[in-house]
Amino acid sequence: MHAWTWPWPQFRPSSSHDTTVTTTNAGAPVWNDNEALTVGPRGPILLEDYHLIEKVAHFARERIPERVVHARGASAKGFFECTHDVSALTCADFLRSPGTRTPVIVRFSTVIHERGSPETIRDPRGFAVKFYTREGNWDLLGNNFPVFFIRDGIKFPDVIHAFKPNPKSHVQEYWRVFDFLSHHPESLHTFFFLFDDVGVPTDYRHMEGFGVNTYTFINAAGKAHYVKFHWKPTCGVRCILTDEEAALVGGRNHSHATQDLYDSIAAGNFPEWKLFVQVMDPDTEDRYDFDPLDDTKTWPEDLLPLHPVGRLVLDRNIDNFFNENEQLAFGPGLVVPGIYYSDDKMLQCRVFAYADTQRYRLGPNYLMLPVNAPRCAHHNNHYDGAMNFMHRDEEVDYYPSRHAPLRQAPPTPLPPRTVVGKREKATIRKPNDFQQPGERYRSWDADRQERFVRRFADSLGHPKVSQELRSIWIDLLSKVNLHDSSTRSDMNESGPYTSLVLGNFDSDNTNHSILQAVGSVEDDWNWGVDIFSNLQLEEDYMQSTRIGAQGGRDRQNQQAATSTDDSDKPNSDRPTNISVVEESTEEEINQSQEFPEEEVEAFIRSEQLAVSEGTDADLNSKYTPQTGMQFKDRDDAHHFFNFYAFIVGFEASSETDMDPGPAATEENFNTAI
């Protein structure tokens, strides 16, 4: 067996220069590295100056293709220590004995932007770990979000293209993101991470890591379990909460997170993470209301708790950024006995894609590069190819042979599951795209919810995000249960939560700051509370509405009551009135926005009755508003008011103790101004 260990023996190129004399790459001495060889002191330069040509030609080839994703990153070295015996779950050698230490190299990264981009961009962060185990290298690739935007690998190039800069202008534009992902409602869950505080970590040391995809542990007896991986930083999670702070930090230093990682390790402040796994028996996967192999879902920790495995410590900086960061290559296809893939459709695609991109970037022999090579004995018949550094003197380059000692390794267990089915292109049976985003949102405090709303609204306010797209996203968001405090009663329940139903509306508790956050004007289109429909509605009017209050107050009286001396001040707490930008007078504009309060109250009462008494069918055909609220049908109106409840943050419930009042009539809805 042709065995060797890393670092390689004398047959590989020297890893460092062993002379103080300047030479060519071939070792010939260079007696002058200050002037080119010329005809006379003024030139011209002679082509025979081999050192000049070699020097410039090498310089022109210093840069290699950057990663198509995760181009911006930083690496560090250290060790992983097993702290708990998990041999009941896996036969992986480095996870069987507490105290076992395995060398590692870790790379943190942003996902979308180029190699020199700021590290304060709102973007998922990569968290990739290469374990140099005694049974080969294992690469655990993850992000700082536990979920991803899509669930099928065939859409991976498309989602990356959508997030990448516009190919015409090379500017990242969120209208492209919302356009593509409007066709993929499963992306909603990841948006509740991207626009959350964790969308911009303070640095790499203070962020979590997740395996995202579902993997398989296999023990010595061949029993398989699904697992999800979690990295928890011992120093806690910290995030940059505002775009202003992110711009300030990134403006001062585009590499602030890289520098923080390097300086912390150099100072002896070694970053540390704990590794946990969630474990699921594949025989029980049908009991859940989601597909465990769907990477847009998390596994509920109350049903599938975290189990400790070990700790990761980064105690050494890399020696050379190019060799140990740019040439560092990860791929989820690199597994060891006891750890295997699952049928997760994103993972299956990534197994091929990541290895193939390294072959393109680094060449077919990229695993011979010192940073990527295994540190255990290894042997195969992969011969030749560009940049092959291995010294080989065998006469047999095939298997099997009676003239060579190469033999197969002892068998290792594979997942025992039997797969039966017909060829088809289909989505999963239990998408359930709206339950988990709502659960996550409801787990936040009010301030965190408000920050999320502001960020989401700002992105949807991109001038090129069309009204059609906004309508689609309001439809998606209205299906997310944002305010219901009910919890999962049985893990066998399936399907998304029902839409919000308007209940008590207390204007004193409305969140005016959120209204102001979404009340900006983009180009010739006005959007305040009218984010996703053709409704032109005055914000202060809705804020003064009370469900169950005496209807029919005179509109002029209401205007007088809400008018104050400071109403025109730009910094007033009073939300800015909406104005329609069109060819008309200011008086006509103001008049076109106004409609009777009883119309709004009648609509809300009808919404309550539609749920409590099943009058939806009547509403679909009879009550199409004629003055301002241009909804195509009852569902469209329902979706708008659900999202309005989400934006202003008032209580929304299908259960209310108050009398909803008389049922709405067509006359109520068609009352003229």
C-alpha positions, 0 to 999 in steps of 0.5 A: 500500500502506497501510504504517506501522511501530510505534510508530504515527504521530500517528493513534493515541492518545498513548502518554504524557501531554503536559501536567502539568494534570489532564484528563478522558479527553476532554482537558477540564481538571479543576480539583478532583480531591480532592472530589466535586461535592455539594449543600453540604459534606455531600452528597449527590453530584450525578450531574452530576459527570462527572469522578467518574463517569468516574474510578470507571467506569474504575476498575471496568473496569481489570482484563480477563479473565486468561489461562485458562492462564499467568495468572501471568507476567513479561515483558522485552525484548531481542534475538535474534541469529542466530549460525549460518547455517541457510539450508540449513534455512529461508528465514526472513529473520532466520535466514539471516545470522549477526549479524542482530539481531531485537527480541523480547519474552519472557514467562515464566509458571506454567501453572495458577494465578491471576495473583497466585499464588506463583511457587514452585508445582510447575507447568510454566513457560511460555517464550514469545518474540515475534520482531518480524522484517522479515517479520512476527511469529513467536511461539515458545511453549514450556515448561520441560518438553520434553513435555506431558501429552496428545497430542491437542488435543481433551483440552486443556480436560480436562487443564487442568480436572483441574489447575485448582482443584476447581470446588466448593471452588476448591482444587487437589487431586491426586486430580483430576489422577491420576483424569483422567490415569489414562486417559492413560498418555502423561502419565507422561513429563511426570510424570517432569519435574513431580515431578523437580527441574525442577518448581520452578525457582529463578527464570526466569533459570535454567530451560530452554525447549522448543518442546514441539511439532514445527514445520517448517523450509522452505528456499528450494528447498521442502525441509522438515524437522521441528524441535524448539526448545531454549533453554539458559540460559548461567547454568545450570539451578537448581531449588528442591529441597524443598517446605520451601524452596519454601514459605519462598521463596514465603511471603516473596515471591509474586513472587520470580521476577518481582522477580529478573528485573526486578532482574537486568536493572536491574543490568545482569546480562542473562539470556541463552539459546542457541537450538538445534534438533533436525532430522529429515527427514520421510522418515525418521520411520518409522524411530523407535520413537516418533511424532515428532509426539507431544508427549509424547515427546522426540527422543533427542539421540544420534540427533538432535543439537542444532544451534546457531542463535542467542542470546537476550539480555534487556537491557530491562525493560518500561515498563508491566506491564499494557500489555506483560505483561497485553495481550501476546498470543502464539499459535503460529499466528503464523509467518513464511515458512520456519517452519510447523506440523506435523501435531502434533495438539496444535499444530494445536489450539493454533493456533486456541485461542491466537488465540481466547482473545486475541480473548476477552481483548483483543478482535478487534483485539488485534494492533493493540495496540502490544506485539502489532503487527508492526514491518514494513509490513503491510496487509489488509482486516480492517476495524472491530471493537471498539477499532480504532485504525487510521486508514484512508481507503481507498474499497475494502475488498475484494480484488481490485479494479482501483481499489486498489493492493493485491496479493498477496505473492510465494509462499512455500514450504509443506511439500510432503507429500501427506496421504491418509487416511480421516476417523477419530478414532484414536490414533497408531500408536506410542504407546510411553508407557513407554520414555522415562520409564524412560530419564529416571529411570535417567539421574539419580543416587540422590539425585535418584531419591529426591527424585522418589519422595518427591514422587510418593508424597506426591501419591499420598498425597492422602486422596482418591486412591482405592485403585483409582487407586493400583492403576492408577498402580502398574500404569502405573509397573510398565511403566516400566523404572526399574532396567535399565541396558540402552540402545537398541541400534537406533533401529528397535526399538519398544514399551515395555520389559518389566516389572521382574523381581525378582532379588537383594534386598539389604536393606542397600542398601534406601532406608529414607528412601524407605520412611519418606517413603511410610509416612504415614497419611492419614485412615482409610487406611494406606499404607506399602509397601501403596501401590497394593494390598490387601496389608498387609505389614510393612516391616521384614519385607520388609527382612530377607528374602533371596532364596536364604536359608534359608527357613522361619525361625520368625516369632517368632524373626524378630520377636525379631531385629528388635525393639530398644529404640528401635523405638518411637522416632518418629525411629528409623531403623527404618521404622514398622510398618503398622497396619490401621485397623479395629474390632479389637484391637491384637493382632488387627491385628498378627496380621493383618499377619504371614505366613510368610517362606517365602511371600514367598520362594516368591512371588519364586522363582516370579516368577523361574521365570515369566520363565525357564521360562514358568510364568506360565499355571500361576501365574494359576490355582493360586497365589492367596494366602490370607493377606494378599496379596490379588492378583486374579491373578499379573499384579497381584502382579507389578506390586506387587512391581515397584513395591516394588522401585522404592520401596525401590530394590534391584537388580531384574533378570531375570538372576541368578547365584543359584539361585532354589530350588525352584519354589513350590507351592500349599502354600507359598502357602497356609501358615497363620500 
